[in-house]
Amino acid sequence: MFRRIIGIVMLVLGLVGLVISFAGVYFGRQLVDNFFGGIDATLTLTLESLDTAVDSLELTKDTLGDVNSGLETVEGAVLNVSKTITDTQPIVDQISAVVSETTPDTIEAVQAAIPNIAAVASSIDQTLLTLNEFKIEEEVLGIPLNYDLGINYQPTTPFDQTFVDLGNSLDGLPENLRAVGPNLATTNENLAAISLSVSSISGDIATINGRVAEVPALIDQYIDIVNQISNAIEQIQTQVIQQQELVKTVVTFVLVWWGLPQLALVMIGWDFLFGRRGATAAEIKEDVLEDLQDEIEEIKEEMADDV
C-alpha cells in the first residue's frame, strides 16, 4: 500500500512537472516574443522619430536657405537705398544753393531793375498812346485825306504799372527763399544720418546673414549624427531579432530539459503504482494477499447485499 501511495505521489508530481514544462515552453516563448516585440516596436518608433527629425532638419535647412537668399536681397536693397540717399545729398546742396542764394539774388536784381523798366515802359506806353491818337483828316484841293497809323493801343492797365505790380508781387519772396536754406541744410543733415543708419542696418543684415549661412553646415552635421544613430539602431534591431530566436531556443531547451526528469518521475510512479519494480518476494506476496483479501471483502459485501 505504501508503494502505491509513493507511486501516486510521484505520478502526480511528474504529471504536474510535465504540465509546467509544456506550459513553460508555450507561454515562455510567447513571453519572449512579447518582450522582444516591445523592444522591436520601441526601436521602430525610435527610427521613425529619427526619420521625422531628419525631415524636419532638411526642411529647416531649406528654409534657412530661403532666408539667406531673402536677406541677401534685403541687404542689396538697403545698400541701394543708402547709395541713393548719399547720391541725393549733393543734389540737395545744389538745390539749397539755388533756392536760398542764387534765386533770391536774381529776384532782388529784378526788383532793383523794375523801376528803370517801369520808366522805360511808361515812355513806351506814352509813345504808343500818342501814335494811337495820330490821325490826318484834311481836304487838299477838294480831295479828303483820312490817314492814321493803324495802331489801336488802349490798354486797361498802363504798361509801366504792369512792371510795378510785378515788382510788388516779388516783395518778401527772396527772404522766404533764403529761409528755406536752413531747412534744406537740415534735410541734408538728416539724409546723411539716414544714410549712415541705413548703411549700419546693411552691415547688421550682412552679419546676420553670415551667421544664418553657417547654420546649414551645422544642420548637415546633425543630420549625419542622426543617420549614424539610425544605422546603429537598425543594427541593434537586427541583433534583437537574432537574440529573440536564441532566447526562445534556450528557454525551450531548458524547460524541455527540466521536463525530461518529470517524465522519468511519471514512469517510476507508474511502475510503483501498477508494476513490481524494486519489490521483494515478501512485498509481492503481501501485495497479492492484500489484493486477494480486498477481492474477498468485495465478494462478501456483494453477497451480503444480495441476501
C-alpha positions as a printed Julia matrix, in Angstrom:
307×3 Matrix{Float64}:
   0.0     0.0      0.0
   2.86    2.36     0.86
   4.38    1.75    -2.56
   1.11    2.71    -4.2
   0.93    5.94    -2.23
   4.51    6.73    -3.22
   3.68    5.86    -6.83
   0.62    8.12    -6.84
   2.63   10.99    -5.36
   5.45   10.53    -7.87
   2.98   10.17   -10.74
   1.12   13.35    -9.75
   4.35   15.29    -9.26
   5.69   14.06   -12.6
   2.5    14.97   -14.44
   2.43   18.39   -12.79
   6.07   18.86   -13.76
   5.33   17.89   -17.36
   2.37   20.28   -17.49
   4.55   23.04   -16.07
   7.29   22.18   -18.58
   4.97   22.22   -21.6
   3.15   25.33   -20.35
   6.5    26.97   -19.71
   7.61   26.22   -23.27
   4.36   27.63   -24.72
   3.96   30.69   -22.51
   7.7    31.26   -22.18
   8.09   31.56   -25.94
   5.11   33.93   -26.03
   6.62   35.97   -23.2
   9.92   36.17   -25.07
   8.07   37.21   -28.25
   6.13   39.88   -26.37
   9.24   41.18   -24.61
  11.39   41.37   -27.73
   8.37   42.53   -29.74
   8.05   45.5    -27.39
  11.75   46.26   -27.81
  11.43   45.96   -31.59
   8.37   48.24   -31.61
  10.24   50.79   -29.47
  13.23   50.68   -31.8
  10.96   51.01   -34.84
   9.23   54.02   -33.26
  12.64   55.5    -32.47
  13.72   55.02   -36.1
  10.53   56.69   -37.33
  11.11   59.58   -34.91
  14.68   59.93   -36.16
  13.46   59.91   -39.77
  10.97   62.64   -38.85
  13.78   64.58   -37.18
  15.9    64.26   -40.34
  12.98   65.5    -42.47
  12.5    68.43   -40.08
  16.2    69.27   -40.24
  16.12   69.11   -44.04
  13.08   71.4    -44.08
  14.81   73.77   -41.66
  17.89   73.73   -43.87
  15.84   74.61   -46.96
  14.01   77.33   -45.03
  17.29   78.83   -43.87
  18.49   78.76   -47.47
  15.44   80.77   -48.48
  16.0    83.14   -45.55
  19.63   83.54   -46.61
  18.59   84.45   -50.15
  15.96   86.84   -48.81
  18.48   88.53   -46.53
  20.9    88.91   -49.42
  18.14   90.61   -51.41
  17.28   92.87   -48.46
  20.95   93.67   -47.92
  21.32   94.67   -51.59
  18.16   96.79   -51.43
  19.34   98.53   -48.25
  22.73   99.24   -49.82
  21.0   100.71   -52.86
  18.85  102.9    -50.6
  21.95  104.07   -48.73
  23.72  104.82   -52.02
  20.66  106.65   -53.35
  20.46  108.78   -50.22
  24.19  109.5    -50.41
  23.88  110.48   -54.07
  20.9   112.7    -53.21
  22.89  114.83   -50.75
  24.88  116.78   -53.42
  21.63  117.44   -55.29
  20.08  118.81   -52.11
  23.17  121.01   -51.63
  22.78  122.34   -55.17
  19.06  122.93   -54.7
  19.79  124.69   -51.42
  22.34  126.95   -53.11
  19.99  127.77   -55.99
  16.91  128.3    -53.83
  18.46  130.15   -50.91
  21.21  132.11   -52.71
  21.05  132.34   -56.48
  17.29  132.73   -56.88
  16.85  135.39   -54.14
  19.77  137.38   -55.56
  18.26  137.16   -59.04
  14.84  138.24   -57.78
  16.36  141.17   -55.92
  18.24  142.16   -59.06
  14.98  142.02   -61.0
  13.26  144.09   -58.3
  16.05  146.65   -58.45
  15.71  146.88   -62.23
  11.92  147.15   -62.24
  11.79  150.95   -61.59
  14.0   151.57   -64.62
  12.0   149.08   -66.65
   8.79  150.76   -65.47
  10.15  154.16   -66.55
  11.02  152.8    -69.98
   7.62  151.09   -70.12
   5.97  154.39   -69.25
   7.77  156.09   -72.14
   6.78  153.28   -74.47
   3.23  153.49   -73.19
   3.08  157.24   -73.83
   4.59  156.8    -77.26
   2.07  154.14   -78.21
  -0.79  156.26   -76.92
   0.49  159.2    -78.96
   0.81  157.05   -82.06
  -2.65  155.64   -81.39
  -4.08  159.2    -81.47
  -2.13  160.22   -84.58
  -4.64  160.86   -87.46
  -4.81  163.01   -90.61
  -8.26  164.27   -91.6
  -7.79  167.09   -94.2
  -9.02  168.14   -97.64
  -6.44  169.0   -100.21
  -7.76  170.57  -103.42
 -11.17  169.26  -102.53
  -9.84  165.77  -102.0
 -10.45  164.42   -98.47
  -7.46  162.77   -96.87
  -8.09  160.39   -93.99
  -4.99  158.7    -92.72
  -3.83  157.07   -89.47
  -1.05  154.69   -88.41
  -3.39  151.73   -87.84
  -2.35  151.49   -84.23
  -5.06  150.54   -81.76
  -3.49  150.78   -78.33
  -5.85  151.26   -75.42
  -4.61  149.03   -72.53
  -6.72  148.66   -69.41
  -3.56  148.79   -67.29
  -0.69  151.04   -68.17
   2.43  149.26   -69.35
   4.6   150.67   -66.57
   2.0   149.7    -63.92
   2.32  146.07   -65.02
   6.01  146.1    -64.15
   5.33  147.91   -60.89
   2.76  145.24   -59.95
   5.26  142.55   -60.9
   7.87  144.09   -58.63
   5.37  144.38   -55.79
   4.43  140.71   -56.18
   8.07  139.75   -55.64
   8.28  141.57   -52.3
   9.25  139.17   -49.48
   9.99  136.28   -51.83
  13.8   136.49   -51.53
  13.57  136.41   -47.73
  11.25  133.4    -47.89
  13.59  131.58   -50.25
  16.58  132.34   -48.03
  14.61  130.94   -45.08
  14.31  127.65   -46.96
  18.1   127.32   -46.97
  18.45  126.21   -43.31
  15.61  123.75   -43.78
  17.33  122.25   -46.8
  20.57  122.11   -44.83
  18.77  120.3    -42.02
  17.24  117.96   -44.58
  20.69  117.26   -45.96
  22.0   116.51   -42.47
  19.04  114.21   -41.86
  19.74  112.46   -45.14
  23.33  111.96   -44.03
  22.14  110.47   -40.72
  19.62  108.28   -42.53
  22.29  107.12   -44.97
  24.58  106.25   -42.05
  21.78  104.39   -40.25
  20.8   102.51   -43.4
  24.43  101.62   -44.01
  24.68  100.36   -40.41
  21.5    98.33   -40.91
  23.01   96.85   -44.05
  26.08   95.83   -42.06
  23.91   94.23   -39.37
  21.94   92.35   -42.02
  25.2    91.15   -43.55
  26.36   89.9    -40.13
  23.05   88.12   -39.51
  23.12   86.66   -43.0
  26.64   85.37   -42.44
  25.55   83.61   -39.26
  22.46   82.2    -40.98
  24.68   80.92   -43.8
  26.72   78.94   -41.25
  23.68   77.12   -39.84
  23.07   74.72   -42.81
  26.55   73.24   -42.33
  25.74   72.58   -38.66
  22.42   71.06   -39.68
  24.28   68.74   -42.08
  26.43   67.6    -39.16
  23.33   66.92   -37.04
  21.78   65.02   -39.95
  24.93   62.88   -40.22
  24.8    62.18   -36.47
  21.1    61.24   -36.65
  21.78   58.96   -39.63
  24.6    57.27   -37.72
  22.26   56.76   -34.76
  19.6    55.35   -37.1
  22.11   52.9    -38.59
  23.21   51.83   -35.1
  19.58   51.3    -34.04
  18.91   49.24   -37.18
  21.89   47.04   -36.32
  20.61   46.71   -32.76
  17.17   45.82   -34.13
  18.7    43.06   -36.27
  20.65   41.77   -33.27
  17.49   41.86   -31.13
  15.67   39.66   -33.66
  18.58   37.22   -33.65
  18.73   37.25   -29.85
  14.97   36.67   -29.73
  15.28   33.37   -31.6
  18.27   32.4    -29.48
  16.45   33.15   -26.21
  13.39   31.21   -27.39
  15.61   28.24   -28.23
  17.35   28.42   -24.84
  14.02   28.7    -22.97
  12.63   25.73   -24.89
  15.75   23.67   -24.27
  15.85   24.49   -20.55
  12.17   23.7    -20.0
  12.34   20.51   -22.05
  15.49   19.52   -20.2
  13.68   20.24   -16.95
  10.64   18.24   -18.15
  12.56   15.08   -19.02
  13.21   14.18   -15.37
   9.5    14.73   -14.74
   8.75   12.12   -17.42
  11.1     9.74   -15.67
   9.31   10.53   -12.41
   5.97    9.69   -14.06
   7.34    6.39   -15.34
   8.75    5.48   -11.94
   5.47    6.42   -10.23
   3.6     4.33   -12.78
   5.82    1.36   -12.01
   5.34    1.84    -8.29
   1.58    2.1     -8.77
   0.96   -0.68   -11.27
   4.17   -2.63   -11.58
   6.52   -4.6     -9.3
   9.65   -2.63    -9.89
  12.05   -2.84    -6.96
   9.7    -5.04    -4.86
  10.99   -8.09    -2.83
   9.3   -11.52    -2.83
   7.75  -10.84     0.57
   6.41   -7.47    -0.66
   4.97   -9.12    -3.76
   3.4   -11.87    -1.61
   1.99   -9.24     0.73
   0.56   -7.25    -2.15
  -1.02  -10.36    -3.65
  -2.55  -11.32    -0.29
  -3.85   -7.75     0.14
  -5.37   -7.9     -3.3
  -6.97  -11.27    -2.54
  -8.3   -10.0      0.77
  -9.71   -6.92    -0.94
 -11.4    -9.07    -3.56
 -12.77  -11.45    -0.88
 -14.12   -8.49     1.07
 -15.77   -7.13    -2.07
 -17.35  -10.56    -2.79
 -18.63  -10.79     0.78
 -20.12   -7.33     0.55
 -21.85   -8.23    -2.71
 -23.22  -11.47    -1.21
 -24.44   -9.61     1.85
 -26.16   -7.13    -0.38
 -27.85   -9.97    -2.33
 -29.15  -11.63     0.91
